[in-house]
Amino acid sequence: MATARYGKSWLPRNLKATVSILPDFLLPAFQVLPRSSIRPLSTSAPRASRVGAAPIAVPPEVNLRLLEPPKRRGPVTRIEPPKTIEVQGPLGKASVQLPPYVSYALNDATRKATLSVLDRKVRDQREMWGTTRSYLANHILGVSEGHTAILRLVGVGYRATIEPSATTVKPQYPGQQFVSLKVGYTHPIEMGVPMGVKATTPLPTRILLEGIDKEAVNSFAASIRKWRVPEPYKGKGIFVNEETIKLKAKKIK
């Protein structure tokens, strides 16, 4: 019987009573292996990300200023208000909030900014360490050179224009411009340009988005792209930056 061959010590309690009625070829499937004998899928040693510890080069025309949080006069709470780094450059001004466990330092001689955390072993601190560093680097690049996104309209009759007014969308702030798309619908698609983003059309099939906030530029580009997502049979759609698509063979009935 199976009990004489394998024994009952390795089975859970709820399965020991059913061992005697199981055939031999089913028993290995119920075997519980120890954790030490399970080999992981990847054999490489785990390594922490080095994004957060990498220094950020600050151009001479960019000024960084650390703003302390205002003092509270109400009841004392355990939540510490975050600090803010103000980034100012020739193209505008932006700000980044620092979590309480992230420290900031700027070397005036080398013009490099560094971030550090209280405890690298804490997972939340490691994750926000690299995220905060990326936000700060993007804002420094945004106020000095700016972020851009180029959209390509591929398709017969596809074109885009920038209009000062729209008939289907109400303006959200004074002087707002609108992107008008003609991408195969019975009516033009009108979308308001977010504040802080500049939109131009150097060609009827090209849309150029510029701004100091990388997240705002890419988010608006994604909202334009969703009206004609690139399809893999004819290759038509709205492509963002260097986006490409692999064409599929046509379906033959």
C-alpha distance (Angstrom), angle and dihedral (degrees) to the residues before:
residue distance angle dihedral
M1 . . .
A2 3.77 . .
T3 3.80 93.3 .
A4 3.78 92.3 62.6
R5 3.80 92.7 49.4
Y6 3.81 102.8 43.9
G7 3.79 106.3 13.3
K8 3.80 127.8 -145.5
S9 3.81 102.9 -97.3
W10 3.83 95.0 92.1
L11 3.83 96.5 49.3
P12 3.82 126.8 89.1
R13 3.79 117.1 -106.7
N14 3.79 94.5 -108.0
L15 3.83 90.9 56.1
K16 3.82 100.4 44.6
A17 3.79 91.7 81.4
T18 3.81 92.1 54.9
V19 3.79 97.9 46.9
S20 3.79 94.0 92.3
I21 3.82 93.1 58.5
L22 3.83 96.5 47.2
P23 3.82 120.1 94.5
D24 3.79 120.1 -122.3
F25 3.82 96.3 -107.0
L26 3.84 92.1 59.6
L27 3.79 98.7 50.4
P28 3.84 99.0 78.4
A29 3.81 88.9 58.0
F30 3.83 89.9 62.3
Q31 3.77 95.1 47.0
V32 3.83 113.5 122.8
L33 3.80 110.4 -144.1
P34 3.81 121.3 -153.2
R35 3.77 118.2 -109.2
S36 3.79 92.5 -114.9
S37 3.82 91.9 61.6
I38 3.83 95.1 52.7
R39 3.80 110.2 98.2
P40 3.83 115.6 -148.5
L41 3.78 120.5 -121.2
S42 3.82 92.7 -118.8
T43 3.80 120.5 51.0
S44 3.82 95.8 -166.3
A45 3.79 118.0 106.7
P46 3.83 115.3 -107.7
R47 3.79 114.2 -104.4
A48 3.77 129.3 -169.5
S49 3.79 120.3 -121.2
R50 3.78 116.0 -96.5
V51 3.82 95.4 -158.1
G52 3.79 95.8 98.4
A53 3.81 95.3 50.6
A54 3.82 94.8 48.5
P55 3.84 112.2 107.8
I56 3.81 119.9 -120.0
A57 3.81 119.3 -132.8
V58 3.81 110.7 -132.4
P59 3.85 116.4 -155.6
P60 3.82 116.7 -130.2
E61 3.82 92.1 -113.7
V62 3.82 92.8 56.5
N63 3.80 121.1 85.2
L64 3.80 124.0 -159.9
R65 3.79 122.9 -161.6
L66 3.79 128.2 -179.2
L67 3.80 113.0 -139.5
E68 3.80 118.6 -158.8
P69 3.82 117.0 -138.9
P70 3.81 116.2 -102.8
K71 3.78 115.8 -99.0
R72 3.78 116.0 -104.2
R73 3.77 121.1 -130.0
G74 3.80 96.2 -169.1
P75 3.79 129.2 81.5
V76 3.80 119.1 -41.9
T77 3.84 114.4 -98.5
R78 3.80 133.5 -172.8
I79 3.82 92.0 -126.4
E80 3.79 109.6 93.1
P81 3.83 114.0 -148.1
P82 3.82 112.9 -116.3
K83 3.77 124.8 -111.7
T84 3.80 121.7 -123.0
I85 3.80 131.7 -138.2
E86 3.80 112.6 -152.1
V87 3.80 113.5 -150.9
Q88 3.80 116.3 -163.4
G89 3.80 126.9 179.7
P90 3.80 143.1 148.9
L91 3.82 93.1 -75.6
G92 3.78 99.0 47.4
K93 3.77 145.9 -70.8
A94 3.83 132.7 -69.0
S95 3.79 137.4 170.2
V96 3.80 137.4 -145.7
Q97 3.80 125.4 -158.5
L98 3.80 117.1 -136.7
P99 3.82 120.9 -147.5
P100 3.82 113.7 -123.7
Y101 3.82 92.5 -105.5
V102 3.84 95.1 52.2
S103 3.82 118.9 89.6
Y104 3.81 126.3 -161.0
A105 3.80 130.2 -150.5
L106 3.82 132.9 175.3
N107 3.81 124.6 -160.6
D108 3.80 106.6 -149.1
A109 3.81 92.8 -165.5
T110 3.81 97.0 55.9
R111 3.84 96.0 24.9
K112 3.80 92.3 -130.6
A113 3.80 127.4 136.7
T114 3.81 123.0 -151.4
L115 3.80 134.0 -170.6
S116 3.80 128.6 -154.1
V117 3.81 137.5 179.9
L118 3.79 132.9 -141.6
D119 3.82 97.2 -119.2
R120 3.81 123.1 14.7
K121 3.79 91.6 -166.6
V122 3.81 92.5 68.0
R123 3.80 109.2 91.7
D124 3.82 96.8 -147.2
Q125 3.79 91.4 52.3
R126 3.81 92.3 49.7
E127 3.82 92.0 49.8
M128 3.81 95.2 49.0
W129 3.81 90.4 42.4
G130 3.79 92.9 66.8
T131 3.82 93.4 35.9
T132 3.81 93.3 53.4
R133 3.80 90.8 46.4
S134 3.83 90.9 52.9
Y135 3.81 91.9 48.8
L136 3.81 91.4 51.1
A137 3.82 93.1 47.0
N138 3.82 91.5 49.2
H139 3.82 92.2 50.4
I140 3.81 92.1 48.6
L141 3.80 90.1 51.7
G142 3.79 90.9 44.1
V143 3.80 97.6 54.6
S144 3.83 92.3 43.5
E145 3.83 104.7 39.3
G146 3.80 106.2 -2.1
H147 3.81 132.8 -131.2
T148 3.80 123.0 -92.6
A149 3.79 138.0 -168.4
I150 3.82 123.9 -168.4
L151 3.79 119.0 -156.8
R152 3.81 121.3 -161.7
L153 3.80 120.1 -156.9
V154 3.81 109.2 -150.6
G155 3.80 116.6 -174.0
V156 3.79 143.0 78.0
G157 3.80 108.9 -70.2
Y158 3.82 94.7 1.7
R159 3.80 112.3 144.7
A160 3.80 141.1 145.3
T161 3.80 135.9 -149.6
I162 3.80 136.1 -174.7
E163 3.81 112.7 -125.2
P164 3.83 130.1 -171.2
S165 3.81 91.9 -140.4
A166 3.80 140.0 22.3
T167 3.78 136.3 -151.9
T168 3.81 99.7 -150.9
V169 3.83 100.6 37.6
K170 3.80 128.7 56.3
P171 3.83 118.6 -137.6
Q172 3.79 115.6 -106.0
Y173 3.82 96.3 -158.8
P174 3.82 135.2 13.0
G175 3.79 114.7 -78.8
Q176 3.80 95.2 16.2
Q177 3.79 116.2 161.6
F178 3.80 127.0 -147.0
V179 3.79 134.1 -140.7
S180 3.81 112.2 -135.7
L181 3.80 114.9 -159.4
K182 3.80 127.9 -166.1
V183 3.78 104.0 -169.9
G184 3.78 106.2 147.5
Y185 3.80 101.9 -62.7
T186 3.80 124.9 122.8
H187 3.81 89.4 -114.0
P188 3.81 134.2 32.8
I189 3.81 118.2 -95.2
E190 3.82 111.4 -125.6
M191 3.81 121.7 -162.7
G192 3.79 128.8 176.4
V193 3.81 116.9 -124.4
P194 3.84 109.6 -121.8
M195 3.78 120.2 -118.2
G196 3.80 111.4 -88.4
V197 3.82 94.0 26.6
K198 3.81 123.6 101.7
A199 3.81 119.2 -155.3
T200 3.81 126.1 -164.9
T201 3.81 135.6 165.8
P202 3.83 110.8 -141.0
L203 3.84 87.2 174.4
P204 3.82 131.0 18.3
T205 3.81 88.6 -111.0
R206 3.83 97.1 42.7
I207 3.80 131.1 76.0
L208 3.80 119.6 -168.6
L209 3.81 117.5 -160.5
E210 3.82 120.4 -168.3
G211 3.78 132.8 179.8
I212 3.79 146.3 130.0
D213 3.82 94.0 -113.3
K214 3.80 110.4 74.3
E215 3.79 93.1 -166.1
A216 3.82 92.8 53.7
V217 3.82 93.0 47.6
N218 3.80 95.0 48.8
S219 3.80 93.1 41.7
F220 3.81 91.8 54.8
A221 3.81 90.3 45.8
A222 3.82 89.6 53.5
S223 3.81 91.6 49.8
I224 3.82 89.8 53.7
R225 3.80 92.4 46.2
K226 3.81 94.2 54.1
W227 3.83 91.0 69.5
R228 3.81 90.0 67.7
V229 3.78 112.1 15.1
P230 3.84 109.7 -167.6
E231 3.80 110.9 -95.8
P232 3.82 122.7 -149.1
Y233 3.83 101.3 -134.3
K234 3.82 104.5 59.4
G235 3.80 97.9 10.4
K236 3.81 93.8 -123.9
G237 3.78 124.6 147.1
I238 3.80 143.7 75.7
F239 3.80 114.0 -53.9
V240 3.82 123.3 -161.9
N241 3.83 118.9 -143.2
E242 3.83 110.6 -48.3
E243 3.80 95.4 -9.4
T244 3.80 115.6 144.9
I245 3.78 134.8 176.7
K246 3.79 131.5 -148.1
L247 3.80 111.4 -124.4
K248 3.78 119.7 -129.4
A249 3.77 127.4 -144.1
K250 3.78 114.3 -93.7
K251 3.77 117.3 -102.4
I252 3.80 111.1 -107.0
K253 3.79 115.5 -156.8
